[in-house]
């Protein structure tokens, strides 16, 4: 399970993030290319844009579920803001 205390600094502020467990497998970038990208210098993925539509939100959730090392989290807003994503069901 991803740990918000270990989230990578590259992540865009918001609900979804990638933490230090990332093994750069490309699953998240293939699943949700509009939201995840690669840090080429250090060899890991991160959220470069938070979802802006219900479709992007769903794809980020799919990437989270598919991550083989559970390096994607969706609890970054806990403690940051008492706000639920506008796309949450």
N, C-alpha and C positions, 0 to 999 in steps of 0.2 A: 504494500500500500504506500502510495506517495506520501511524503511528509512535507507539509507546508514550511517547516523550519529549514528544510534542505532545498527549497526551490531555487532554481537557477536565476541569476540576476537578469538574464536576457529576456525573461518572460514579460509579456505585456501585462499591465495591471488588470486584475479581474479574477473571475471565478476559476478558470482553468490554468494549469501550470505544469511544467515538467521539473522533476527534481534531479538530484545528482546520480540517481540510479540508472539514468538513461544509458543504453548501450549502443545508441545510434543505429538501430536496426531498420529504420525507414518506414515502419508500419504507420506511425501517426502521420507522416508526410504524405504517404500514399492514400491514407484514409481521408484526411482533411487538409489538402494542400493549401487551402485559403487561410488556414489558421496556424499551421506548424511549418517551421523551416529549420534549416541546419546551421549550426555554428561550425563552419568549415575549419576554422583554426583549431578548435578544441574537440571536435568530433562528437557533438551531441545535438539533439533536437530541442526546440523550445517553442512556446506559443508566441508568435510574433504579432498576432491579431486575435483579440477575443471575438467570439461569434457575434455576428450582427443580424442574423436571421434565424428563424426556426430550423431551417435546413442545416446551416452551419453549426448550430447548437447540437443537433442530432449527430452530425458527423464527428464533432468533438467528443461526444459521449461514446460513440462507436470506437474512436481511437483510444479512449481511456480503457474501455473494456477489452480491446485487442492487444494492448501493450503487454509484451511477454514478461516484463520485469516490474510491472505496476508502477512505473515512474511518472505517470500522468495523474494529477489530482484535480479535484473540482471543489475543494474546500478553502481556496485562498481567501475568500471573502469573510470567512469566520474570523472574528476579531478585528478585521479591517473595517468592515461596515456591516451593520445588521440588515442587509438587503439581500433578497433572493433574486436571482437572475430573472429578467423579464421573460425569458424563454422557458423557464422551468414549468413543468406540468403541475 
